[in-house]
């Protein structure tokens, strides 16, 4: 009985591999629109898809990002200035894309642009901190997608949304997890809404990877800045040692969990774009697969107890 079950499981994995290995034809005729191409995943994906023969439209926030990407790419890659928080900028790029793709439509949009700071305990933050991050990580994703949906529907193409495994579980405070939960919800509703039109929607949920977003020095400076602006009564609640302990834990966890192989994420993005049968969700990173996702399926009382035990405690803690 055990061998029969093992054989059936193996057969299922072989079938899944065969099904997912099929690639879409005529990639040299397909256009892919990627946001956040100045650095990190977006930059690497733009260069990778360019080498594979796709027409890439790379949205960059800075002129420097555009120039550097042009220097190392083929003539099939088009760069353009894009501020995902500015609807006028989003509209201009959508108009440009419409001109480039013509009646073929847009094969794929990859909503990659995102920020991770400010991040810290919730009562260290202001509503403006939340608004600024949500404008990029959530509203930007929605605005970009809505701007090109007619072109995506025309090609019966793909929408690829980069969320995070922290859109499935929340181990720390601040707007980052809030924004990624929002992306997950938008992704799910979009997947159902666009399925009748032949459009496939995928979500990328990476764990910790070594990018500008996870630079430990930048993150530690962020915590120090947030601490410095706190009123004295809040500092008294947390105690003088809380900040130092938080910085030490941040360093330790990022050394343990951060993966430097960005291609693990980019390969998932590529598959979502180019596979005949893309997955609904991708969770690149060993920490996502073996730590955060399993924790997300556990009862809340268990995950809460683990986080409360491993996180630094305020001076006035009653736990």
N, C-alpha and C positions, 0 to 999 in steps of 0.2 A: 504493500500500500504506500509506504514511504517513497519507494523508488518511482512508482507511478505518479505521485504528486510532484516529486522532484523533476521528473521528465516533462510534466505538464507546465511547470513553472519555467523550465528552460525553453520549452517551445514558445511560450508566451513572450519571453525576452527576445528570442530570435525573430519572431514575427514583428515585434515592436521595432527592433533594429532595422529590419528590411523595410518596413513601412516608412520609418523616419529618414531613411537614407535617400529616398527619392528627392531629386532637386527639380525646381521649376525650369522650363526651357527658356531660351532666348533672353538670357540675363543681360546681354549687351544692349538690349532694347529697353530695359527697365530702369526707372528712376527711383532713387531712394533719398528721402529727405531726413537729415539727422540734425538734431539740435544739440547745443553744448559741445561743439567740436574744437574749442580752444585747447583742451587738454583732456587727459584721462580717457575714460571709455569712449567718449564721442570721437575724439581725435583718432584713437587707434582703430575704431570701427570704420570711420570715413576712409582711412588709408587702406584698410583691409578690403572693404567692398570695392574700392577703386581698383585694387590689384586683381580682384576677381572678375572685373569687366563691367560692373554696374555703372550707370551714370549716378554720381553722388552729388547731392545738393547739401552742402555743409553750412549750417548756421553757426556763426561765431559771434561772440559778444564784443571782442576787441579786434581792432585793425591788425595788431600784431599776430593774433591767432590766425586770421585770414592769410596774411603774408607768409607765415611759416608753413601753413598747410599747403598753400599753392606751390611752394618751392619743392616739396617732396612728393607731389602727386602728378597724375597725368592730366591731359587736357580735358578728359571726360568729367573731372571733378570741378564743380562750380562752388565757390565760396560766396557768402553773403552776410552782411551784418544782420544780426538778429538779437533783439531784446525781448525775451518771452513775457516780460511784465508789461510791455507796451503794445497795446492792441493795434496801433497804427503800424508799428514795425512788423508785427505778425501779418497784417493784411498785405503790406507791400511785398513781403516774401512769398505769400500765397499767390499774389498776382504774377510775380516772376516765375514761379513754378508752373502756373497755368500756361504761360507763354512757352516755357521750355518743353513741357510734356505733350502739349497739343491734345489731339483726340485719343491718344494712347492712355491718358490718365497717369496718375501717380501710383507706382507699385507699392511703396511702403513709406510710412513715416515712423521715425524712431524718436520718441520723446525722452531724451536723455538728460537735458539740461536740469541741473539741480544744485542746491546748496545745503550745507549741514549746520551752519552756524547762524545765529547764536544757539547754544545748547547748554542746558544746565537745569538745576532744580526749578520747578515751576514758579515758585514764589520769588525767584531771582529775576524773573522776566517781566516784560511789559506787553501790552496788547500790540504795540508796534513791532515788537520782536516777532510775534506770531504772524502779523499781517505781512511782513517783509518776506518771510520764508514761504508762507502759503501762496504768495503772489508768484513765486518762481516754481515751487515744487508741485503745486496743485492747480492753481488758476492758469498758469502757463501751459501745463499739459492739456487742460480743457480747451483753452483758446487756440493753441496750435492745431489740435485735432479737429475742432469745428471748422477751422479755416480751410482745411484740405479734404474734408470728408467727401464733397462732391467728386473730387479728382480720384480719391481712393475707390469710391463706388464704381466709377467709370472703368477702372482697371481691375475691379474685383480683387483688390490688393490686400495689404496688411497694415495693421496698426500695432506697434510694439511700444509698450509703456514700461519705462524703467522705474519700478517702485523700490522696494527693499524688503529684506526679510523682517525689518522692523516696521513693516506694514502688516505684519502678522502677530507680532508680540512687542510689548513695550517695556524694556528694561531700564529706561532712563527718562527723565523729564524733558520738557521743551516741545517746540513745534515740529521737530523732524518726524517723529513717529505719527503725529497728528496728520501731517501732510501726506505721508506715505499710506496711511490707512485710507485717506481720501482718494489717492491714486488707485488703490485696490478696488474701491467701490465704483469709481468711474470706469475702470477697466472691465469690471464684471457687467455693469449695465450696458456698456458699449458693445461688448462681445455678443450679448443677446440681441441688442437692437440691430446690429449690422449683419448678423448671420444670414438673414433672409436675402441679403444683397450679395452674398458670396464673399464677404469680407471677413478675414480671420484676424482675431485680436489676441495678442499674447502679452503676458506680464513677466518681466525679469525681476527677480527678487534676490539680489546679491547679499552675501554676508559682508564681513569686513575685508576690503581690499585696499592696497596701498596706492592712494591717489592724493591729489591736492585736498580733496574733501576730508581725508582721514590723516592729514599731517598732524602729528602729535604736538609739535611746537605751536602750531596755529591754534589747536584746540585748547592747549593749556593757557595760552595767552587770552583766549576767549573767556575761560573760567576766571582768570585773574581780573579781567576787565569787568565782568559781571559782579564779582565780589567787591571790587573797589567802589562801585556805584550803589551798593546796597545801603539802606539806612542802618544806623547803628543798632537799633533794636533787633533787626533781622540777623545781623552779624552776631549779636549776643546769643540769640537762639541757637545758632549753629556752632558757635565756639571758635576760638582762634585756630584750633588744629584741624578743623573740617576741610579747609581749602587744601592744606598740605597733603592730607590723607587722600583727598580726591585726585590730586595731581599724581600721586604715587600709584594709585590704583589704575588711573587712565594709562599711564606708561606701561604698567605690567600687563594689563589686558590687551593692549594693542600689540605688544611684542608677542604675546601668546596666540592671538587670533588673526592678525592681519596677514593676508595672502598677497604676495607681490606679482603673481601671474595673472595679469589683466586679461589675457587671452581666454581664460576660463569663462569670463563674462561675455567677451566679444564673440566667442564661438556660439554661445547661446543666442546672442542677438542675430548673428549670421543665420543660424538655423531657423529662427523665427521668420526671417525675411525670405530665405531661399528654399526652404523645404516645402514639398508639396503638402505634407501633413505636419504643420508646426504644432508644438505643444501649447497647451493653454497657459502653463506656468513653467518657469525655469528658476531653479534655485542654486546658482553657482556658488562654490565655496564650501569647504568641509564644515565650517562652523554653522553655515545655514542648514546644511543637510543633517548634521549629527548633534547639533546643540539647540539652535534657536527654533527650528521647526518642530522637533519633538517636544520642546518645552511649551510651544504654542498649543499643542494638543492635550497637554496635561490639565487637570483641574486648576482653576485659578488659585486656590488656596496653596497648592504645591509650588507653583511658579512664584507667587508672591513671597512665600516663606524663603525660597532660595534667594531672591533678589534682596529682600530685607536683611538676610543674613550676610550677604557678600558686599552690600553697599555701605559706604561710610555713614555713621549715625550722627545726627545733630547732638549738641551738648544737652539739650532739654528733652531728648528722646525718652518716651515712656515704655519703649520695647526692651 
